[in-house]
């Protein structure tokens, strides 16, 4: 019990924000992955002493198509290579969308999250970035339903991230930024390595899906 309380106190000491994550300073190149959709560059930095990551790639697909895919939580169960087994859009306005997703994890407990994703612009760039909805936000009944349906699953403790799509000379630069802690008993080091290694898949997946939709 004591070790668990220490783990929780350490987790909640972290408070990364989207503003800090989106800041261009502090990023260092980790590695480059050569894929069938081109090179994907992986970067990392610490935000409020917490490990965060960024992936970057380029494509000919227009930003408006990419952001439609990024903000479509339900379709991710079909095109994402991650084991997303459930997803539901809970509400949508012109400025944001709220959603739930469930991830099947083979070794550790499954994970789920409730989030609100915001639509923004920064110059020519289109942004879709999200933050965690505590206790399901304005969807307490559905939140309780998920807790009862999956009593052994863990809700992610930290979930800050976003997509940035910037048009540049006939190409689109894609950035995927993420700070996440899965909760449960996953060691911080293992969680960090896992995020860093699987991050390129997210960019590859969205590019492949965008190409499929534009054929």
Protein Blocks (a to p, Z undefined) as FASTA:
>chain_A
ZZmmmmmmmmmmpccdfklmmpmghiacfbdcddfebpcddddddeehiacdddddddfb
dfklmmmmmmmmklmmmmpmbfcfbdcdfbdcfkbccdddddddfklccddddddddddd
ehjbccddddddeehijammlmmmmmmmmmmbccdfbdcdddddddeehiacdddddddd
eehjbdfklmmmmmmmmmmmmmmmmmmmmmmmmZZ
